């Protein structure tokens, strides 16, 4: 059985209800943060979908109004003519041949990879490496695009990818503990609204099964999402 530290156990005692409203959950998040650093705030959604079915394996991106508070490291696979544009827009690395060689040697110090469509054929050499780390550019997530500068700018400002794991869970950061409550609320509402709008037509029964909120290394807080859904629709 996994053992938790004293700070975690103390924080967990503050969770006295099985379920919380959005406002109360966010306030509780701040109180249950167990780290000395500015912890990330996370949302974990369990959806009534089958990721094995192409039309139910949802994957898309959404821009959070207040960003995530995280420095997103972006690499751009572009031809030589777009390298300067990508770097000026904030990319941490840009190019094709040298960048691919670097990744083949084990370098993966980035959070998001984007690519101009004309570069996708060149990524076959590292498709498995990027795929295993969930870093492969994809048209579904908006990371395969000719609009390199615009996309880098959006990612740096807080555009996040919604993507399911094999158990139909989506895990996303939506801010930092230091954010004021209203900003966290607006970020989370934007993310959840995007998930609701992405509901596949083939879904039967309840679409969202469970939503929990946590801080980095903090205890889980279960969200009462039904009232929130009524507001967002």
C-alpha positions, 0 to 999 in steps of 0.5 A: 500500500502506498504511504503518504507523508505527514503533510499529505495526511494533514491536507487530506483531513481538510477534505470533509465532504465526498463532493464539492461545488466548483467554488468550494473545490478551488478554495480547498485546492489552495488549502491542501497544497503540500509543497513549498514551491508554487504547485500546479493545479490539475483536473482529472476527467474520466469520460464514458468513452472507448478510446479504441473507437476512432470517433470516441478517441477525442483529441483537441486543444483549448486556450485557457484565458489565463494560461497555465503558469507553466513555461511551455518548452516548444520545438518546431519542425520547420524548413530553414526558411521558417527557423527564424520565424519560429525562434522569434515567436518563442520556440526553444528549438527549430529546424529539421535534420539537426533537431531530428538527429538530436532527438534520435540521440535521446534529447527530449527536453521539451513539452510540445512539438509542432510541425509544418505539414511539409515536414511530417514525412521527415518525422518518420525516423522519430515517430516511435520516440515521440509517440511513446512520449505523447509528443508526436505532432498531430492535426487533431491537436493543432500541432501540425500547422503552417501557422508556426508563429501563431501556434507557438504564441498560443502554446506559450500563452496557455493552450493545452491539449486534451487527450485520453489515456487508454482508460478514457481519462484526461489529465490537465494542468489549469493553473498554479496555486498562486493564481487567484480563485477567479482565474482558476475558475475561469480556466477550468470552466473553459477547459470543461466547456471544450470537453463538453463541446467535443462530445462524440455523437456516438456516446451513450449514457452519461458522458462525464463519469467523474471529475477530480481536482488536485494540486501537485502531490496533494489529495484529490477533491471530487467535483460536483459537476452537474450544476457546472454543466448546467451553467456552461451549456 
